[in-house]
Amino acid sequence: MGFLRAIGGAAAAIAAVIASPAIADTVFIEAGSIITDAESEPTGPMTIVVVDGTIRAIVPIDSDALALYAEEGSETIDLMDKTVLPGLIDLHTHLSGDPSGEFWRGATTPPEYYTLIAAKNARITALAGFTTVRDLGSRTDQVTQMLRRATSEGLTPGPRVVTSARTISIIGGHGDVSGFTEHVNDVLDSGFTCTGPLECSEKVRLASQYGADLIKITATGGVLSQQGRGLEAHFTDAEMSAIVETAESLGLRVAAHAHGARGIEAAARAGVHTIEHGTYIDDAAARAMNEAGTTLIPTLMAFEGIRQNLGTGFYTPVVEAKIREVAAVAGTIVERARENGVRIAFGTDAGVFPHGENAGEFRLLVAGGLTNREALASATTVAADILGMEDSIGRIASGYSADIIAVDGNPLDDVTVLETVEFTMVRGRVIE
């Protein structure tokens, strides 16, 4: 430890790292203990060597090997009283939105404002320990694509952003504009609704052209939209198959918002990669998911968030009726999925509830039957696999991105310690 203290005038190292948005050439992170991945036990005191935003080595605190990385200007971050672990991954967020029951804001708010909201929420999310997010539906064109670029370049503090950009939906269904007069609906239409396999394929290609990293569809009705025609399947089997096949031809995965059991089953049969929410999952839906290798993202925090606003006038009557409908069954989603062997990954639907509270999902997953270790894996190694990024994020290992957080305590003993993150590094940049 004394060896590193002397390198490069590192007495003020933490302040220097935080003050600069640039990636330091070499950073030594001294950790009281490291959980390298969800399958591992805490290591005890170790040093993580970060070079140009990438983890190069994990070695004992006083190892002679540290001299191999020492150079003028090297910096040291003291986390000796913390547990250090991989940055967390939230597979379902909406960074360009904050909780609101005022659906009419879509007709009064310009895209520039949503961009500022997204930048605000990106920083809040990173400070909460989430170093990668999958954003599933932005308010306006190019907001999350530009946020993806800004966080990547260090222009804006925030997590790595993987985005579907806009959502593909049926005309008049969840994800389409509704609740306004006809001419206002037409003006606000994003151009991502479709009817028939050919048109749905076209929308997938359009999303790819617009820079989407994956495709998001609303396979069933939804809770917070202004249409009240139930929560079952929206697309036909042929339409969903066309969407998945076209997406796969472009190297894109498909996430499907789905509440009703038959809608979940149909989406899984079509080959979607993840089911978002899965409210009414039953044996047949779970069987279809297992056969297709489809993963469930339960978004339990979303259900908790909307339930807290019941009876307050926050939502319109049509939305409040749907909230009451799903609230009765949302608490058993994880239990039903686990009984049927469905793989579960971490996602919250942040934006439906306040950004920054994402880690509350861990508590709800454990209450649903996951172990602390399984819950941590759902937001690290499992989530990284869902993104196809298992070789670069989700672990603290040589060659992986320096996405690192620190907490008090051991999340393998008490997963709720993840609700208070004391330090976040994304791609080697400290988020202040």
SVG drawing of the C-alpha trace seen along z (x, -y; Angstrom):
<svg xmlns="http://www.w3.org/2000/svg" viewBox="-62 -23 70 49">
<polyline fill="none" stroke="black" stroke-width="0.4" points="0.0,0.0 2.8,-2.4 4.4,-1.8 1.4,-3.1 1.0,-6.1 4.4,-7.4 3.6,-7.1 3.1,-10.2 2.2,-12.5 -1.0,-10.5 -1.8,-12.2 -4.7,-14.0 -5.5,-11.2 -9.2,-10.8 -9.9,-14.5 -7.9,-14.6 -9.8,-11.7 -13.2,-13.1 -12.3,-16.6 -11.4,-15.4 -13.8,-13.9 -10.9,-12.4 -9.7,-8.8 -6.4,-8.7 -3.8,-6.5 -3.3,-4.3 -5.5,-4.1 -4.9,-1.9 -8.0,-1.1 -7.2,0.2 -10.2,2.3 -10.9,3.7 -12.5,6.6 -13.5,7.5 -16.4,9.6 -15.1,10.3 -18.4,11.9 -21.6,13.2 -20.2,16.7 -17.2,15.7 -16.6,14.9 -15.0,11.7 -11.3,11.7 -10.0,9.5 -7.6,6.6 -6.6,6.3 -5.6,3.7 -7.4,3.3 -5.2,1.9 -7.1,-0.2 -5.3,-1.3 -7.0,-3.5 -10.5,-2.5 -9.8,1.3 -9.0,3.6 -5.5,4.9 -4.8,6.8 -6.1,7.7 -3.3,8.2 -2.6,8.2 -2.2,4.7 1.6,4.9 2.4,7.0 5.7,6.3 3.8,6.8 2.3,3.3 5.6,1.8 5.0,3.0 2.1,0.6 3.5,-2.4 4.1,-5.5 4.3,-9.2 0.8,-10.6 -0.6,-7.3 -3.5,-7.8 -4.7,-5.8 -8.2,-5.6 -8.6,-4.4 -11.6,-2.1 -10.0,-0.1 -13.2,-0.3 -15.5,0.8 -16.6,3.9 -15.8,3.4 -17.8,5.3 -18.8,5.1 -21.0,2.2 -24.7,3.1 -26.8,3.5 -30.4,2.5 -32.0,4.1 -35.2,1.9 -35.1,-1.8 -36.6,-4.9 -34.0,-7.6 -35.8,-10.4 -38.9,-10.2 -39.8,-10.8 -42.9,-9.5 -46.0,-11.3 -49.7,-10.5 -50.1,-13.6 -50.2,-11.9 -50.9,-15.2 -47.3,-16.4 -46.4,-14.5 -48.3,-17.3 -46.6,-20.2 -43.0,-19.2 -40.4,-19.6 -37.7,-17.0 -34.9,-19.3 -36.4,-19.1 -36.5,-15.3 -32.8,-15.4 -32.0,-17.3 -34.2,-15.0 -32.2,-12.0 -28.9,-13.6 -30.0,-14.3 -31.3,-10.7 -28.1,-9.2 -26.0,-10.8 -28.5,-9.8 -28.5,-6.2 -24.7,-5.9 -24.4,-7.3 -26.8,-4.6 -24.3,-2.0 -25.7,-1.2 -22.9,-1.3 -24.8,0.1 -28.5,-0.3 -30.8,1.0 -33.2,-1.9 -36.4,-0.5 -38.3,-3.4 -37.4,-7.0 -39.8,-10.0 -38.5,-11.4 -36.3,-10.5 -32.5,-10.3 -32.6,-11.3 -31.1,-8.0 -28.9,-7.5 -27.3,-10.9 -27.1,-10.1 -25.4,-6.8 -22.8,-8.8 -22.4,-11.5 -21.8,-9.0 -19.4,-7.0 -17.3,-10.0 -17.3,-11.3 -19.3,-14.4 -22.1,-13.6 -21.7,-11.5 -23.7,-8.4 -23.8,-4.6 -23.2,-2.8 -26.4,-3.0 -27.9,-0.3 -31.0,-1.5 -34.0,-0.4 -34.8,-4.1 -38.5,-4.0 -41.0,-1.2 -42.8,0.8 -46.5,1.3 -49.8,1.9 -52.0,-1.0 -54.1,-2.0 -52.3,0.3 -49.9,-0.2 -46.9,-2.3 -49.0,-4.1 -50.2,-7.7 -53.7,-7.7 -55.8,-9.9 -55.8,-13.0 -58.1,-14.1 -57.4,-12.5 -55.4,-15.3 -53.1,-15.5 -52.6,-11.8 -51.5,-12.0 -49.1,-14.8 -47.5,-13.0 -47.3,-9.6 -43.6,-8.5 -44.0,-6.3 -43.3,-3.1 -46.7,-1.4 -47.4,1.4 -50.1,3.7 -49.1,7.0 -45.8,8.9 -44.4,6.8 -45.0,3.4 -43.7,4.7 -40.5,5.9 -40.2,2.4 -40.4,0.8 -37.6,3.1 -35.4,1.9 -36.3,-1.7 -35.3,-1.3 -32.0,0.2 -31.5,-2.8 -32.2,-5.1 -29.4,-3.5 -31.3,-1.1 -29.1,1.5 -32.1,3.8 -35.8,3.9 -38.6,3.3 -42.2,4.2 -45.3,4.0 -46.6,7.6 -49.6,7.0 -51.6,4.2 -50.0,2.0 -50.9,0.4 -49.9,-3.2 -51.3,-4.0 -54.7,-5.6 -56.3,-2.6 -58.2,-0.3 -58.8,2.8 -57.1,5.4 -53.5,6.7 -53.5,9.6 -51.8,10.1 -51.7,7.3 -49.6,8.5 -50.5,11.5 -48.2,14.5 -47.2,13.7 -46.4,10.1 -44.2,11.0 -42.4,13.7 -41.6,11.2 -40.3,8.8 -38.0,11.3 -36.8,12.8 -36.0,9.3 -34.3,8.2 -32.1,11.3 -31.2,10.7 -29.8,7.4 -28.0,8.8 -30.6,7.3 -32.3,8.9 -35.9,8.3 -37.4,7.3 -41.2,7.7 -43.3,5.8 -45.9,8.5 -48.4,8.8 -51.1,11.4 -50.2,15.0 -51.2,15.8 -49.3,12.7 -46.2,13.9 -46.6,17.3 -47.0,16.0 -44.0,13.7 -41.8,16.5 -43.0,18.8 -42.0,16.0 -38.5,16.1 -38.2,12.8 -35.1,12.7 -36.7,11.2 -40.1,10.8 -40.6,7.5 -42.9,7.6 -44.5,11.1 -47.3,10.2 -49.7,13.2 -47.0,15.8 -48.4,19.3 -47.2,22.8 -47.9,22.7 -46.2,19.3 -43.3,20.4 -42.9,23.6 -42.8,21.6 -40.2,19.3 -38.0,22.2 -38.3,23.9 -37.2,20.6 -34.5,19.7 -36.4,16.5 -35.5,14.6 -37.9,12.8 -37.3,9.2 -39.9,8.8 -39.6,5.0 -41.0,5.3 -40.0,1.8 -42.4,0.5 -45.4,2.3 -44.4,1.0 -44.0,-2.5 -47.3,-2.8 -49.2,-1.1 -48.0,-3.9 -49.8,-6.4 -53.2,-4.6 -56.1,-6.7 -54.2,-10.0 -55.4,-11.3 -52.0,-10.8 -53.3,-8.6 -56.4,-8.9 -59.3,-6.6 -58.6,-4.2 -55.0,-3.8 -55.9,-3.4 -58.3,-0.6 -55.5,1.3 -53.1,0.7 -55.5,2.2 -55.9,5.2 -52.1,6.0 -51.4,5.1 -53.2,8.2 -50.8,10.5 -47.5,8.6 -46.1,9.8 -46.0,13.5 -44.4,13.0 -40.9,14.2 -42.3,17.1 -44.4,18.4 -41.4,18.0 -39.0,19.8 -41.5,22.7 -41.3,23.2 -37.5,22.8 -37.6,19.5 -34.4,17.6 -34.7,14.2 -32.6,11.0 -32.6,7.6 -34.7,4.7 -36.7,2.1 -38.7,-0.1 -37.1,-3.2 -38.9,-6.2 -42.2,-4.7 -40.7,-5.3 -37.9,-7.8 -34.5,-7.1 -31.8,-6.3 -34.0,-4.0 -33.3,-1.1 -31.5,1.0 -34.8,1.5 -35.4,4.3 -32.9,6.5 -35.0,6.5 -38.1,7.4 -36.3,10.2 -35.1,11.8 -38.6,11.5 -39.8,13.4 -37.5,16.2 -34.1,15.4 -31.0,15.8 -28.8,12.7 -26.3,14.3 -28.9,15.0 -30.1,11.4 -26.6,10.0 -26.0,12.3 -29.2,11.1 -27.8,7.6 -24.2,8.6 -23.3,11.8 -26.8,12.8 -27.6,9.3 -24.3,9.0 -25.2,12.3 -28.6,10.9 -26.7,7.9 -24.2,10.2 -21.5,8.3 -20.5,11.1 -16.8,10.8 -16.6,7.1 -18.9,6.2 -20.5,7.9 -17.3,9.0 -14.1,7.5 -11.5,9.3 -8.5,8.6 -9.6,7.3 -13.0,6.1 -14.3,2.6 -13.5,0.7 -17.2,0.6 -16.7,0.7 -18.8,-0.2 -18.2,-0.2 -20.5,0.4 -20.4,0.8 -21.0,4.4 -21.3,7.6 -24.3,7.9 -24.0,11.7 -25.1,11.5 -27.5,8.6 -28.4,7.5 -30.0,4.3 -26.5,2.7 -26.6,2.2 -29.2,-0.5 -26.5,-2.8 -23.5,-3.0 -20.5,-5.0 -18.4,-5.0 -19.0,-4.5 -16.6,-4.2 -17.9,-3.7 -15.3,-2.9 -12.6,-4.1 -14.3,-7.4 -15.3,-8.2 -18.8,-9.6 -19.0,-12.4"/>
</svg>
